[in-house]
Amino acid sequence: EPAPWRPRSHFVEYGVALDGDESVIDEVLVVPMLAPRSYTREDVVELQCHGNDLCLRRVLRACLEAGARLADPGEFTLRAFLNGRLDLAQAENVSRLISAKSVAAADSALAGIQA
């Protein structure tokens, strides 16, 4: 039996994604970001797979079948706000940054996030 995974924060690890039948479906990079050193100040794991649509869908399906769920729009920013990483003005500027249509608008919103 393999040893339990003991992630190191902000350290990229190589691995494979498995489906429910334990078949390899892709090679992946895993980036754990342990609290409080993440955007939300919660433990987060970023999973990077190959960029084609088939690979992405297979890995996403395996994650969902294993118990993960899709984040709601704005959920990470809401969690960052609730955990004190962002104040309300900064959270509003995240929304402005995401919807920015010009470099000036993006720069303005980013300045408001970094304030």
N, CA, C and O atoms as CSV, one atom per row, in Angstrom:
chain,resi,resn,atom,element,x,y,z
A,1,GLU,N,N,0.849,-1.184,0.000
A,1,GLU,CA,C,0.000,0.000,0.000
A,1,GLU,C,C,0.888,1.238,0.000
A,1,GLU,O,O,1.829,1.330,0.789
A,2,PRO,N,N,0.589,2.202,-0.893
A,2,PRO,CA,C,1.419,3.410,-0.954
A,2,PRO,C,C,1.284,4.253,0.307
A,2,PRO,O,O,0.256,4.245,0.984
A,3,ALA,N,N,2.355,4.978,0.597
A,3,ALA,CA,C,2.346,5.878,1.753
A,3,ALA,C,C,1.375,7.022,1.496
A,3,ALA,O,O,1.177,7.407,0.344
A,4,PRO,N,N,0.762,7.577,2.547
A,4,PRO,CA,C,-0.154,8.707,2.349
A,4,PRO,C,C,0.601,9.923,1.813
A,4,PRO,O,O,1.778,10.128,2.107
A,5,TRP,N,N,-0.101,10.708,1.032
A,5,TRP,CA,C,0.501,11.904,0.444
A,5,TRP,C,C,0.645,12.970,1.511
A,5,TRP,O,O,-0.312,13.279,2.220
A,6,ARG,N,N,1.834,13.533,1.626
A,6,ARG,CA,C,2.101,14.623,2.559
A,6,ARG,C,C,2.558,15.827,1.732
A,6,ARG,O,O,3.751,15.991,1.473
A,7,PRO,N,N,1.620,16.653,1.326
A,7,PRO,CA,C,1.965,17.749,0.416
A,7,PRO,C,C,2.848,18.806,1.056
A,7,PRO,O,O,2.738,19.099,2.247
A,8,ARG,N,N,3.723,19.369,0.239
A,8,ARG,CA,C,4.524,20.533,0.621
A,8,ARG,C,C,3.923,21.734,-0.094
A,8,ARG,O,O,3.712,21.699,-1.307
A,9,SER,N,N,3.652,22.783,0.645
A,9,SER,CA,C,3.014,23.954,0.071
A,9,SER,C,C,3.873,24.591,-1.017
A,9,SER,O,O,5.079,24.775,-0.853
A,10,HIS,N,N,3.223,24.924,-2.130
A,10,HIS,CA,C,3.834,25.633,-3.246
A,10,HIS,C,C,4.994,24.851,-3.880
A,10,HIS,O,O,5.947,25.449,-4.380
A,11,PHE,N,N,4.913,23.552,-3.858
A,11,PHE,CA,C,5.916,22.677,-4.451
A,11,PHE,C,C,5.222,21.836,-5.517
A,11,PHE,O,O,4.283,21.102,-5.212
A,12,VAL,N,N,5.673,21.936,-6.754
A,12,VAL,CA,C,5.043,21.220,-7.863
A,12,VAL,C,C,5.465,19.753,-7.832
A,12,VAL,O,O,6.650,19.432,-7.736
A,13,GLU,N,N,4.470,18.873,-7.916
A,13,GLU,CA,C,4.732,17.432,-7.957
A,13,GLU,C,C,4.144,16.843,-9.229
A,13,GLU,O,O,3.081,17.257,-9.690
A,14,TYR,N,N,4.850,15.872,-9.788
A,14,TYR,CA,C,4.392,15.155,-10.972
A,14,TYR,C,C,3.657,13.899,-10.533
A,14,TYR,O,O,4.046,13.253,-9.560
A,15,GLY,N,N,2.594,13.555,-11.251
A,15,GLY,CA,C,1.882,12.320,-10.946
A,15,GLY,C,C,0.981,11.925,-12.100
A,15,GLY,O,O,1.100,12.447,-13.208
A,16,VAL,N,N,0.086,11.005,-11.829
A,16,VAL,CA,C,-0.886,10.577,-12.832
A,16,VAL,C,C,-2.280,10.684,-12.239
A,16,VAL,O,O,-2.472,10.534,-11.033
A,17,ALA,N,N,-3.246,10.943,-13.105
A,17,ALA,CA,C,-4.652,10.950,-12.707
A,17,ALA,C,C,-5.229,9.589,-13.063
A,17,ALA,O,O,-4.976,9.052,-14.141
A,18,LEU,N,N,-6.013,9.042,-12.133
A,18,LEU,CA,C,-6.631,7.737,-12.328
A,18,LEU,C,C,-8.143,7.880,-12.398
A,18,LEU,O,O,-8.719,8.764,-11.764
A,19,ASP,N,N,-8.777,7.017,-13.163
A,19,ASP,CA,C,-10.235,6.995,-13.163
A,19,ASP,C,C,-10.721,6.040,-12.072
A,19,ASP,O,O,-9.911,5.502,-11.317
A,20,GLY,N,N,-12.014,5.830,-11.984
A,20,GLY,CA,C,-12.588,4.970,-10.952
A,20,GLY,C,C,-12.135,3.528,-11.021
A,20,GLY,O,O,-12.231,2.801,-10.033
A,21,ASP,N,N,-11.638,3.098,-12.184
A,21,ASP,CA,C,-11.132,1.730,-12.349
A,21,ASP,C,C,-9.630,1.641,-12.108
A,21,ASP,O,O,-9.016,0.603,-12.357
A,22,GLU,N,N,-9.033,2.746,-11.614
A,22,GLU,CA,C,-7.593,2.817,-11.346
A,22,GLU,C,C,-6.763,2.820,-12.628
A,22,GLU,O,O,-5.571,2.517,-12.589
A,23,SER,N,N,-7.377,3.158,-13.761
A,23,SER,CA,C,-6.650,3.278,-15.026
A,23,SER,C,C,-6.084,4.686,-15.142
A,23,SER,O,O,-6.752,5.661,-14.798
A,24,VAL,N,N,-4.852,4.790,-15.628
A,24,VAL,CA,C,-4.234,6.098,-15.828
A,24,VAL,C,C,-4.962,6.806,-16.964
A,24,VAL,O,O,-5.119,6.251,-18.052
A,25,ILE,N,N,-5.401,8.027,-16.709
A,25,ILE,CA,C,-6.092,8.804,-17.745
A,25,ILE,C,C,-5.298,10.029,-18.197
A,25,ILE,O,O,-5.610,10.608,-19.237
A,26,ASP,N,N,-4.280,10.434,-17.440
A,26,ASP,CA,C,-3.418,11.540,-17.870
A,26,ASP,C,C,-2.260,11.676,-16.889
A,26,ASP,O,O,-2.323,11.201,-15.755
A,27,GLU,N,N,-1.216,12.329,-17.346
A,27,GLU,CA,C,-0.128,12.762,-16.471
A,27,GLU,C,C,-0.494,14.153,-15.987
A,27,GLU,O,O,-1.047,14.948,-16.747
A,28,VAL,N,N,-0.193,14.458,-14.733
A,28,VAL,CA,C,-0.603,15.737,-14.162
A,28,VAL,C,C,0.513,16.355,-13.332
A,28,VAL,O,O,1.452,15.679,-12.912
A,29,LEU,N,N,0.385,17.643,-13.112
A,29,LEU,CA,C,1.181,18.367,-12.132
A,29,LEU,C,C,0.233,18.811,-11.035
A,29,LEU,O,O,-0.877,19.265,-11.310
A,30,VAL,N,N,0.670,18.680,-9.800
A,30,VAL,CA,C,-0.146,19.017,-8.641
A,30,VAL,C,C,0.593,20.095,-7.843
A,30,VAL,O,O,1.776,19.955,-7.534
A,31,VAL,N,N,-0.127,21.169,-7.518
A,31,VAL,CA,C,0.461,22.265,-6.745
A,31,VAL,C,C,-0.387,22.495,-5.499
A,31,VAL,O,O,-1.417,23.165,-5.567
A,32,PRO,N,N,0.038,21.942,-4.353
A,32,PRO,CA,C,-0.690,22.231,-3.120
A,32,PRO,C,C,-0.335,23.626,-2.605
A,32,PRO,O,O,0.826,24.034,-2.627
A,33,MET,N,N,-1.349,24.341,-2.145
A,33,MET,CA,C,-1.157,25.645,-1.519
A,33,MET,C,C,-1.845,25.571,-0.164
A,33,MET,O,O,-3.067,25.679,-0.065
A,34,LEU,N,N,-1.051,25.387,0.867
A,34,LEU,CA,C,-1.601,25.151,2.196
A,34,LEU,C,C,-1.871,26.470,2.914
A,34,LEU,O,O,-1.128,27.441,2.768
A,35,ALA,N,N,-2.949,26.482,3.689
A,35,ALA,CA,C,-3.344,27.657,4.455
A,35,ALA,C,C,-2.219,28.065,5.398
A,35,ALA,O,O,-1.533,27.205,5.951
A,36,PRO,N,N,-2.027,29.331,5.584
A,36,PRO,CA,C,-2.802,30.452,5.044
A,36,PRO,C,C,-2.218,31.017,3.747
A,36,PRO,O,O,-2.597,32.112,3.332
A,37,ARG,N,N,-1.301,30.290,3.102
A,37,ARG,CA,C,-0.582,30.821,1.934
A,37,ARG,C,C,-1.303,30.500,0.620
A,37,ARG,O,O,-0.693,29.994,-0.321
A,38,SER,N,N,-2.590,30.794,0.565
A,38,SER,CA,C,-3.355,30.613,-0.665
A,38,SER,C,C,-4.277,31.813,-0.842
A,38,SER,O,O,-4.443,32.623,0.069
A,39,TYR,N,N,-4.862,31.914,-2.002
A,39,TYR,CA,C,-5.769,33.025,-2.297
A,39,TYR,C,C,-6.914,33.099,-1.291
A,39,TYR,O,O,-7.316,34.189,-0.885
A,40,THR,N,N,-7.434,31.953,-0.891
A,40,THR,CA,C,-8.577,31.909,0.026
A,40,THR,C,C,-8.165,31.808,1.497
A,40,THR,O,O,-9.006,31.918,2.389
A,41,ARG,N,N,-6.878,31.601,1.745
A,41,ARG,CA,C,-6.346,31.298,3.082
A,41,ARG,C,C,-6.831,29.940,3.589
A,41,ARG,O,O,-6.865,29.692,4.794
A,42,GLU,N,N,-7.203,29.072,2.661
A,42,GLU,CA,C,-7.590,27.695,2.959
A,42,GLU,C,C,-6.657,26.769,2.198
A,42,GLU,O,O,-5.972,27.205,1.273
A,43,ASP,N,N,-6.622,25.496,2.576
A,43,ASP,CA,C,-5.854,24.520,1.812
A,43,ASP,C,C,-6.486,24.367,0.427
A,43,ASP,O,O,-7.692,24.151,0.307
A,44,VAL,N,N,-5.664,24.480,-0.608
A,44,VAL,CA,C,-6.122,24.363,-1.990
A,44,VAL,C,C,-5.104,23.524,-2.753
A,44,VAL,O,O,-3.904,23.615,-2.495
A,45,VAL,N,N,-5.576,22.712,-3.685
A,45,VAL,CA,C,-4.693,21.962,-4.562
A,45,VAL,C,C,-5.053,22.298,-5.998
A,45,VAL,O,O,-6.202,22.147,-6.413
A,46,GLU,N,N,-4.063,22.756,-6.751
A,46,GLU,CA,C,-4.266,23.034,-8.171
A,46,GLU,C,C,-3.770,21.829,-8.954
A,46,GLU,O,O,-2.670,21.333,-8.714
A,47,LEU,N,N,-4.576,21.366,-9.880
A,47,LEU,CA,C,-4.262,20.188,-10.682
A,47,LEU,C,C,-4.132,20.632,-12.131
A,47,LEU,O,O,-5.061,21.217,-12.686
A,48,GLN,N,N,-2.992,20.359,-12.744
A,48,GLN,CA,C,-2.763,20.747,-14.129
A,48,GLN,C,C,-2.626,19.488,-14.969
A,48,GLN,O,O,-1.813,18.613,-14.672
A,49,CYS,N,N,-3.433,19.409,-16.022
A,49,CYS,CA,C,-3.362,18.268,-16.922
A,49,CYS,C,C,-3.070,18.770,-18.329
A,49,CYS,O,O,-2.966,19.975,-18.556
A,50,HIS,N,N,-2.937,17.837,-19.275
A,50,HIS,CA,C,-2.717,18.249,-20.657
A,50,HIS,C,C,-3.905,19.073,-21.140
A,50,HIS,O,O,-5.034,18.876,-20.691
A,51,GLY,N,N,-3.641,19.989,-22.051
A,51,GLY,CA,C,-4.609,21.012,-22.391
A,51,GLY,C,C,-5.698,20.663,-23.375
A,51,GLY,O,O,-6.551,21.506,-23.652
A,52,ASN,N,N,-5.710,19.453,-23.920
A,52,ASN,CA,C,-6.789,19.221,-24.884
A,52,ASN,C,C,-8.092,18.902,-24.167
A,52,ASN,O,O,-8.098,18.477,-23.011
A,53,ASP,N,N,-9.182,19.113,-24.869
A,53,ASP,CA,C,-10.511,18.994,-24.276
A,53,ASP,C,C,-10.786,17.594,-23.719
A,53,ASP,O,O,-11.396,17.462,-22.658
A,54,LEU,N,N,-10.344,16.559,-24.420
A,54,LEU,CA,C,-10.587,15.193,-23.968
A,54,LEU,C,C,-9.880,14.924,-22.631
A,54,LEU,O,O,-10.484,14.386,-21.703
A,55,CYS,N,N,-8.611,15.297,-22.542
A,55,CYS,CA,C,-7.868,15.091,-21.284
A,55,CYS,C,C,-8.529,15.857,-20.142
A,55,CYS,O,O,-8.729,15.316,-19.054
A,56,LEU,N,N,-8.859,17.101,-20.395
A,56,LEU,CA,C,-9.479,17.931,-19.364
A,56,LEU,C,C,-10.783,17.315,-18.870
A,56,LEU,O,O,-11.018,17.229,-17.665
A,57,ARG,N,N,-11.621,16.892,-19.795
A,57,ARG,CA,C,-12.918,16.309,-19.407
A,57,ARG,C,C,-12.747,14.998,-18.636
A,57,ARG,O,O,-13.489,14.742,-17.688
A,58,ARG,N,N,-11.785,14.172,-19.027
A,58,ARG,CA,C,-11.565,12.901,-18.320
A,58,ARG,C,C,-11.074,13.147,-16.893
A,58,ARG,O,O,-11.546,12.510,-15.951
A,59,VAL,N,N,-10.131,14.067,-16.736
A,59,VAL,CA,C,-9.601,14.362,-15.402
A,59,VAL,C,C,-10.680,15.020,-14.550
A,59,VAL,O,O,-10.835,14.676,-13.378
A,60,LEU,N,N,-11.423,15.956,-15.119
A,60,LEU,CA,C,-12.497,16.606,-14.374
A,60,LEU,C,C,-13.550,15.587,-13.944
A,60,LEU,O,O,-13.995,15.609,-12.797
A,61,ARG,N,N,-13.949,14.703,-14.843
A,61,ARG,CA,C,-14.942,13.682,-14.493
A,61,ARG,C,C,-14.430,12.798,-13.354
A,61,ARG,O,O,-15.181,12.483,-12.431
A,62,ALA,N,N,-13.154,12.394,-13.412
A,62,ALA,CA,C,-12.588,11.559,-12.344
A,62,ALA,C,C,-12.597,12.304,-11.011
A,62,ALA,O,O,-12.890,11.709,-9.973
A,63,CYS,N,N,-12.282,13.591,-11.029
A,63,CYS,CA,C,-12.301,14.384,-9.790
A,63,CYS,C,C,-13.714,14.477,-9.228
A,63,CYS,O,O,-13.922,14.309,-8.027
A,64,LEU,N,N,-14.684,14.743,-10.096
A,64,LEU,CA,C,-16.079,14.857,-9.646
A,64,LEU,C,C,-16.583,13.522,-9.113
A,64,LEU,O,O,-17.282,13.485,-8.100
A,65,GLU,N,N,-16.237,12.429,-9.784
A,65,GLU,CA,C,-16.668,11.111,-9.320
A,65,GLU,C,C,-16.012,10.730,-7.991
A,65,GLU,O,O,-16.555,9.922,-7.237
A,66,ALA,N,N,-14.842,11.312,-7.706
A,66,ALA,CA,C,-14.144,11.049,-6.445
A,66,ALA,C,C,-14.636,11.941,-5.313
A,66,ALA,O,O,-14.181,11.802,-4.177
A,67,GLY,N,N,-15.577,12.875,-5.613
A,67,GLY,CA,C,-16.154,13.684,-4.548
A,67,GLY,C,C,-15.898,15.175,-4.639
A,67,GLY,O,O,-16.440,15.939,-3.841
A,68,ALA,N,N,-15.077,15.612,-5.600
A,68,ALA,CA,C,-14.874,17.051,-5.776
A,68,ALA,C,C,-16.145,17.655,-6.369
A,68,ALA,O,O,-17.018,16.939,-6.858
A,69,ARG,N,N,-16.234,18.980,-6.318
A,69,ARG,CA,C,-17.348,19.669,-6.952
A,69,ARG,C,C,-16.814,20.908,-7.645
A,69,ARG,O,O,-15.745,21.417,-7.306
A,70,LEU,N,N,-17.573,21.385,-8.619
A,70,LEU,CA,C,-17.200,22.606,-9.312
A,70,LEU,C,C,-17.438,23.797,-8.390
A,70,LEU,O,O,-18.429,23.835,-7.660
A,71,ALA,N,N,-16.543,24.753,-8.424
A,71,ALA,CA,C,-16.726,25.973,-7.643
A,71,ALA,C,C,-17.803,26.829,-8.286
A,71,ALA,O,O,-17.931,26.862,-9.510
A,72,ASP,N,N,-18.563,27.510,-7.472
A,72,ASP,CA,C,-19.539,28.475,-7.972
A,72,ASP,C,C,-18.797,29.716,-8.462
A,72,ASP,O,O,-17.703,30.002,-7.975
A,73,PRO,N,N,-19.372,30.471,-9.426
A,73,PRO,CA,C,-18.736,31.719,-9.847
A,73,PRO,C,C,-18.525,32.643,-8.647
A,73,PRO,O,O,-19.444,32.889,-7.865
A,74,GLY,N,N,-17.304,33.143,-8.518
A,74,GLY,CA,C,-16.984,34.057,-7.421
A,74,GLY,C,C,-16.711,33.378,-6.089
A,74,GLY,O,O,-16.436,34.057,-5.099
A,75,GLU,N,N,-16.781,32.066,-6.044
A,75,GLU,CA,C,-16.638,31.364,-4.757
A,75,GLU,C,C,-15.278,31.574,-4.113
A,75,GLU,O,O,-15.195,31.767,-2.900
A,76,PHE,N,N,-14.211,31.542,-4.903
A,76,PHE,CA,C,-12.882,31.705,-4.308
A,76,PHE,C,C,-12.696,33.122,-3.764
A,76,PHE,O,O,-12.089,33.308,-2.710
A,77,THR,N,N,-13.212,34.109,-4.473
A,77,THR,CA,C,-13.133,35.484,-3.977
A,77,THR,C,C,-13.991,35.655,-2.735
A,77,THR,O,O,-13.588,36.347,-1.800
A,78,LEU,N,N,-15.167,35.039,-2.707
A,78,LEU,CA,C,-16.005,35.083,-1.508
A,78,LEU,C,C,-15.274,34.460,-0.317
A,78,LEU,O,O,-15.284,35.024,0.777
A,79,ARG,N,N,-14.651,33.319,-0.521
A,79,ARG,CA,C,-13.900,32.669,0.566
A,79,ARG,C,C,-12.731,33.539,1.026
A,79,ARG,O,O,-12.453,33.633,2.222
A,80,ALA,N,N,-12.047,34.174,0.068
A,80,ALA,CA,C,-10.947,35.073,0.434
A,80,ALA,C,C,-11.463,36.237,1.273
A,80,ALA,O,O,-10.809,36.638,2.235
A,81,PHE,N,N,-12.626,36.785,0.922
A,81,PHE,CA,C,-13.248,37.862,1.690
A,81,PHE,C,C,-13.644,37.373,3.085
A,81,PHE,O,O,-13.332,38.023,4.082
A,82,LEU,N,N,-14.329,36.233,3.157
A,82,LEU,CA,C,-14.791,35.715,4.450
A,82,LEU,C,C,-13.635,35.343,5.369
A,82,LEU,O,O,-13.769,35.397,6.592
A,83,ASN,N,N,-12.487,34.962,4.779
A,83,ASN,CA,C,-11.323,34.590,5.575
A,83,ASN,C,C,-10.380,35.762,5.838
A,83,ASN,O,O,-9.287,35.573,6.372
A,84,GLY,N,N,-10.800,36.974,5.463
A,84,GLY,CA,C,-10.022,38.167,5.793
A,84,GLY,C,C,-8.853,38.458,4.884
A,84,GLY,O,O,-8.044,39.332,5.198
A,85,ARG,N,N,-8.728,37.756,3.761
A,85,ARG,CA,C,-7.631,38.034,2.845
A,85,ARG,C,C,-7.922,39.269,2.009
A,85,ARG,O,O,-7.011,40.030,1.684
A,86,LEU,N,N,-9.192,39.470,1.660
A,86,LEU,CA,C,-9.621,40.637,0.890
A,86,LEU,C,C,-10.672,41.403,1.685
A,86,LEU,O,O,-11.482,40.804,2.392
A,87,ASP,N,N,-10.655,42.738,1.568
A,87,ASP,CA,C,-11.778,43.501,2.106
A,87,ASP,C,C,-12.822,43.644,0.998
A,87,ASP,O,O,-12.600,43.180,-0.120
A,88,LEU,N,N,-13.941,44.272,1.291
A,88,LEU,CA,C,-15.034,44.358,0.319
A,88,LEU,C,C,-14.605,45.111,-0.941
A,88,LEU,O,O,-14.942,44.697,-2.051
A,89,ALA,N,N,-13.874,46.196,-0.784
A,89,ALA,CA,C,-13.433,46.969,-1.953
A,89,ALA,C,C,-12.515,46.123,-2.839
A,89,ALA,O,O,-12.632,46.155,-4.064
A,90,GLN,N,N,-11.610,45.372,-2.225
A,90,GLN,CA,C,-10.725,44.505,-3.011
A,90,GLN,C,C,-11.525,43.423,-3.737
A,90,GLN,O,O,-11.263,43.137,-4.906
A,91,ALA,N,N,-12.492,42.826,-3.056
A,91,ALA,CA,C,-13.319,41.791,-3.686
A,91,ALA,C,C,-14.082,42.368,-4.875
A,91,ALA,O,O,-14.200,41.713,-5.910
A,92,GLU,N,N,-14.593,43.573,-4.738
A,92,GLU,CA,C,-15.296,44.220,-5.853
A,92,GLU,C,C,-14.337,44.483,-7.010
A,92,GLU,O,O,-14.730,44.390,-8.174
A,93,ASN,N,N,-13.090,44.809,-6.701
A,93,ASN,CA,C,-12.104,45.040,-7.755
A,93,ASN,C,C,-11.719,43.750,-8.469
A,93,ASN,O,O,-11.341,43.793,-9.640
A,94,VAL,N,N,-11.805,42.612,-7.800
A,94,VAL,CA,C,-11.578,41.327,-8.482
A,94,VAL,C,C,-12.628,41.162,-9.574
A,94,VAL,O,O,-12.302,40.767,-10.694
A,95,SER,N,N,-13.870,41.458,-9.263
A,95,SER,CA,C,-14.937,41.386,-10.257
A,95,SER,C,C,-14.675,42.345,-11.411
A,95,SER,O,O,-14.871,41.992,-12.574
A,96,ARG,N,N,-14.236,43.546,-11.093
A,96,ARG,CA,C,-13.903,44.533,-12.137
A,96,ARG,C,C,-12.749,44.039,-13.003
A,96,ARG,O,O,-12.766,44.235,-14.218
A,97,LEU,N,N,-11.748,43.401,-12.400
A,97,LEU,CA,C,-10.614,42.882,-13.155
A,97,LEU,C,C,-11.052,41.781,-14.114
A,97,LEU,O,O,-10.637,41.759,-15.273
A,98,ILE,N,N,-11.882,40.878,-13.632
A,98,ILE,CA,C,-12.354,39.772,-14.464
A,98,ILE,C,C,-13.153,40.275,-15.664
A,98,ILE,O,O,-13.081,39.691,-16.745
A,99,SER,N,N,-13.913,41.351,-15.480
A,99,SER,CA,C,-14.757,41.862,-16.569
A,99,SER,C,C,-14.108,42.997,-17.360
A,99,SER,O,O,-14.745,43.562,-18.249
A,100,ALA,N,N,-12.863,43.341,-17.058
A,100,ALA,CA,C,-12.192,44.466,-17.726
A,100,ALA,C,C,-12.090,44.229,-19.235
A,100,ALA,O,O,-11.800,43.121,-19.687
A,101,LYS,N,N,-12.332,45.285,-19.995
A,101,LYS,CA,C,-12.260,45.221,-21.456
A,101,LYS,C,C,-11.089,46.025,-22.014
A,101,LYS,O,O,-10.875,46.053,-23.226
A,102,SER,N,N,-10.337,46.673,-21.141
A,102,SER,CA,C,-9.191,47.458,-21.601
A,102,SER,C,C,-8.049,47.300,-20.607
A,102,SER,O,O,-8.251,46.905,-19.458
A,103,VAL,N,N,-6.859,47.613,-21.070
A,103,VAL,CA,C,-5.688,47.562,-20.193
A,103,VAL,C,C,-5.849,48.559,-19.053
A,103,VAL,O,O,-5.503,48.255,-17.912
A,104,ALA,N,N,-6.367,49.734,-19.349
A,104,ALA,CA,C,-6.553,50.763,-18.308
A,104,ALA,C,C,-7.525,50.275,-17.231
A,104,ALA,O,O,-7.285,50.468,-16.039
A,105,ALA,N,N,-8.627,49.641,-17.657
A,105,ALA,CA,C,-9.601,49.127,-16.685
A,105,ALA,C,C,-8.990,48.008,-15.855
A,105,ALA,O,O,-9.211,47.940,-14.646
A,106,ALA,N,N,-8.223,47.131,-16.494
A,106,ALA,CA,C,-7.575,46.038,-15.757
A,106,ALA,C,C,-6.549,46.590,-14.773
A,106,ALA,O,O,-6.478,46.137,-13.630
A,107,ASP,N,N,-5.759,47.556,-15.207
A,107,ASP,CA,C,-4.763,48.155,-14.319
A,107,ASP,C,C,-5.413,48.840,-13.122
A,107,ASP,O,O,-4.920,48.731,-12.000
A,108,SER,N,N,-6.512,49.542,-13.356
A,108,SER,CA,C,-7.225,50.222,-12.285
A,108,SER,C,C,-7.765,49.222,-11.269
A,108,SER,O,O,-7.623,49.417,-10.062
A,109,ALA,N,N,-8.387,48.149,-11.762
A,109,ALA,CA,C,-8.923,47.133,-10.865
A,109,ALA,C,C,-7.810,46.446,-10.082
A,109,ALA,O,O,-7.944,46.197,-8.884
A,110,LEU,N,N,-6.714,46.142,-10.765
A,110,LEU,CA,C,-5.595,45.485,-10.077
A,110,LEU,C,C,-5.022,46.375,-8.987
A,110,LEU,O,O,-4.664,45.897,-7.911
A,111,ALA,N,N,-4.936,47.668,-9.266
A,111,ALA,CA,C,-4.455,48.610,-8.245
A,111,ALA,C,C,-5.374,48.590,-7.025
A,111,ALA,O,O,-4.910,48.686,-5.889
A,112,GLY,N,N,-6.681,48.466,-7.268
A,112,GLY,CA,C,-7.640,48.402,-6.161
A,112,GLY,C,C,-7.539,47.121,-5.359
A,112,GLY,O,O,-7.842,47.113,-4.166
A,113,ILE,N,N,-7.119,46.042,-5.990
A,113,ILE,CA,C,-6.925,44.770,-5.279
A,113,ILE,C,C,-5.682,44.842,-4.409
A,113,ILE,O,O,-5.664,44.325,-3.292
A,114,GLN,N,N,-4.649,45.483,-4.922
A,114,GLN,CA,C,-3.360,45.543,-4.216
A,114,GLN,C,C,-3.310,46.630,-3.173
A,114,GLN,O,O,-2.321,46.731,-2.447
A,115,ALA,N,N,-4.338,47.448,-3.069
A,115,ALA,CA,C,-4.348,48.570,-2.105
A,115,ALA,C,C,-4.314,48.072,-0.679
A,115,ALA,O,O,-4.317,48.874,0.255
